[in-house]
Structures are given as C-alpha cells and as structure tokens.
C-alpha cells in the first residue's frame, strides 16, 4: 500500500492530444528495425516543416503588430537563433504562403528545411519555373544542391537579367540594413 505524500502535488493529467502524450507515444514506440527507425524519423521530420512555418508566421505577425523597434529589441534579440535566421524564416514562410495562395507549386513538393525553402524563394520566377521543369524542386532537395544548380543556371542569364536580379537583391539588403539601423537608433 502506498502512502500519501501531502507535500507532493498531484500528478499531471495528460489529455489525449496533449503534446506530451504525443511525445510519450513516440518515445514508447521504440523502433527496433531499420523500417521502424525510418518511419519514426520520417514522422518527426515531417513535423519540422510545419514547425518552421509556424515559427515564420509568428515572426511575421510579431514584426507586423508590435510597435516599431519592439520586434528587434524585445523579441528578435531574445530568440534562440540569430536575426539572420529569423529573417530567413520570415521570408521562407512568406514565399510558401504566396505559393500556396497562387497555387503555383504543390506544397508537398517543397523541401522541409527552411534554409532550402529560403533559397528557393530567392529564385526569379523564370528560374523557379525552370527548376520545376527539371525536377529540382522536391521534398528531398538539399541546400547544397540548389546552390550548385543556381550557380550553373546563373551563367544562362542575360546581362540585363543578371543586373536586374542583382539590383533587386541589393535593394532587399539596403532595405534590411535601413530597418536594422532605425531599430538600433531607437534602442539608443
């Protein structure tokens, strides 16, 4: 017979659907075979894409709704990742939301890593279409692969297209620098 311990609080009640229950279910599955490991890891990996999109949505909302300067000082500076990572998460998420809105690409064909999705978001529409046609855009696409593909395809740009692309990239960077400088000056 167990004795009651008056100093001990009640045991937490785990409700079905509680994230802790899901974590326990996964932990108790204890894969034994290679197929079990692949299945369990694949399930967790599938959640990674949803997680980066959720994080990106929250970052976008925080940046858009908080008073000017609060995002960098009160949120971004305290996150467990760099401001560059926050920027890439926001931009990758914006791009995915736009792709979803326009239905220009099936979302299930996108890679799950935010850095790879971010790189895809930097492609010009013509290059994105070419990447689709060549089968480059797929769930198992790796960051190094898209970088290599972009370098090889970059040589196919006309000088005017390259100049326009570089001008747009420079403007994005200038805008980001101005935003950072404004927030720094507000922070004192």
C-alpha positions in Angstrom: 0.0 0.0 0.0 1.5 3.4 -1.0 1.3 6.3 1.4 0.0 9.7 0.5 2.6 12.4 0.4 0.9 15.7 1.5 3.8 17.8 0.2 3.7 16.3 -3.3 1.5 18.0 -5.8 -0.9 16.0 -7.9 0.4 14.1 -10.8 -0.2 15.9 -14.1 -3.1 14.7 -16.1 -2.2 14.0 -19.7 -5.0 14.6 -22.0 -5.3 12.9 -25.3 -4.0 15.4 -27.9 -1.6 16.9 -25.4 1.9 17.3 -27.0 3.4 15.5 -24.1 1.2 12.5 -24.8 2.3 12.5 -28.4 6.0 12.7 -27.3 5.5 9.8 -25.0 3.7 7.8 -27.7 6.7 8.4 -30.0 9.2 7.5 -27.2 7.3 4.4 -26.3 7.2 3.2 -29.9 10.9 2.4 -29.5 11.9 1.5 -33.1 13.6 -1.8 -33.4 14.0 -2.5 -37.1 15.5 -0.2 -39.8 12.0 0.3 -41.1 10.7 1.3 -37.7 13.6 3.9 -37.4 12.9 5.3 -40.8 9.2 5.6 -40.2 9.6 7.3 -36.8 12.3 9.7 -38.0 10.3 10.5 -41.1 7.2 11.3 -39.0 9.3 13.7 -36.9 10.9 15.2 -39.9 7.5 15.8 -41.4 6.7 17.9 -38.4 9.8 20.0 -38.9 8.3 21.8 -42.0 5.1 22.6 -40.1 7.2 23.9 -37.2 9.3 26.2 -39.3 6.2 27.6 -41.0 4.5 28.1 -37.6 7.6 29.9 -36.3 7.8 32.0 -39.5 4.1 33.0 -39.2 4.7 34.1 -35.6 7.8 36.1 -36.6 5.8 37.8 -39.4 2.9 38.6 -37.0 5.2 39.9 -34.3 7.1 42.1 -36.7 3.9 43.5 -38.2 1.9 44.0 -35.0 4.5 45.2 -32.4 5.4 48.9 -32.3 8.4 49.9 -34.4 11.6 48.8 -32.7 10.0 46.4 -30.3 10.4 43.4 -32.6 14.2 43.6 -32.7 14.7 44.7 -29.1 12.0 42.7 -27.3 11.6 39.7 -29.5 14.3 39.0 -32.1 17.2 39.7 -29.7 15.9 37.1 -27.2 15.2 34.3 -29.6 17.4 31.1 -29.6 18.6 31.9 -33.1 20.2 34.8 -35.0 18.4 37.7 -36.6 19.6 36.3 -40.0 17.8 33.0 -39.2 14.7 35.0 -38.1 14.8 36.9 -41.5 15.2 33.6 -43.5 12.3 32.0 -41.6 10.1 35.0 -42.3 11.0 35.2 -46.0 10.7 31.4 -46.5 7.3 31.5 -44.8 6.1 34.5 -46.9 7.2 32.7 -50.0 5.4 29.5 -49.1 2.2 31.4 -48.2 2.4 33.2 -51.6 3.0 29.8 -53.4 0.0 28.4 -51.5 -2.2 31.4 -52.4 -1.3 31.4 -56.1 -1.2 27.6 -56.3 1.8 27.8 -58.5 3.5 24.8 -56.9 2.2 21.8 -54.9 3.3 22.4 -51.3 4.0 18.7 -50.8 6.8 19.0 -53.3 8.7 21.6 -51.2 11.7 20.6 -49.1 11.2 20.7 -45.3 14.3 22.7 -44.4 13.7 26.4 -44.1 17.2 27.3 -45.5 16.4 25.4 -48.7 13.0 26.9 -49.0 14.6 30.3 -48.4 17.0 29.7 -51.3 14.0 28.7 -53.5 12.3 32.0 -52.5 15.3 33.9 -54.0 14.8 32.4 -57.4 13.4 34.6 -60.1 10.0 33.3 -61.5 11.7 32.1 -64.7 14.3 30.2 -62.8 11.7 28.8 -60.4 9.7 27.5 -63.4 12.9 26.0 -64.9 13.7 24.3 -61.6 10.2 22.8 -61.6 10.6 21.6 -65.1 13.9 20.0 -64.3 12.6 18.2 -61.2 14.9 20.2 -58.9 12.1 21.1 -56.5 11.2 18.1 -54.5 10.9 17.1 -50.8 14.5 15.7 -50.6 16.2 18.8 -52.2 19.3 19.7 -50.3 20.6 23.3 -49.8 24.0 22.5 -51.5 22.1 21.1 -54.5 20.1 24.3 -55.1 23.2 26.4 -54.6 25.0 24.4 -57.2 22.0 24.4 -59.6 21.7 28.2 -59.2 25.4 28.7 -60.0 25.2 26.6 -63.1 22.0 28.3 -64.3 23.2 31.7 -63.4 25.5 31.7 -66.3 22.4 31.3 -68.6 21.1 34.7 -67.6 21.4 37.6 -70.0 23.4 40.5 -68.7 20.2 42.5 -68.3 18.5 39.7 -66.3 21.6 39.3 -64.0 21.8 43.1 -63.5 18.1 43.3 -62.6 18.4 40.3 -60.2 21.4 41.8 -58.5 19.7 45.2 -58.3 16.7 43.6 -56.6 18.9 41.6 -54.2 20.9 44.8 -53.3 17.6 46.7 -52.7 16.4 43.9 -50.3 19.7 44.2 -48.4 19.6 48.0 -48.3 16.0 47.9 -47.0 17.0 45.4 -44.3 20.1 47.5 -43.4 17.9 50.6 -43.0 15.4 48.7 -40.9 18.2 47.5 -38.6 19.8 50.9 -38.4 16.4 52.5 -37.5 15.8 50.0 -34.8 19.3 50.4 -33.4 18.9 54.2 -33.2 15.6 53.7 -31.4 17.2 51.3 -29.0 19.7 54.1 -28.0 
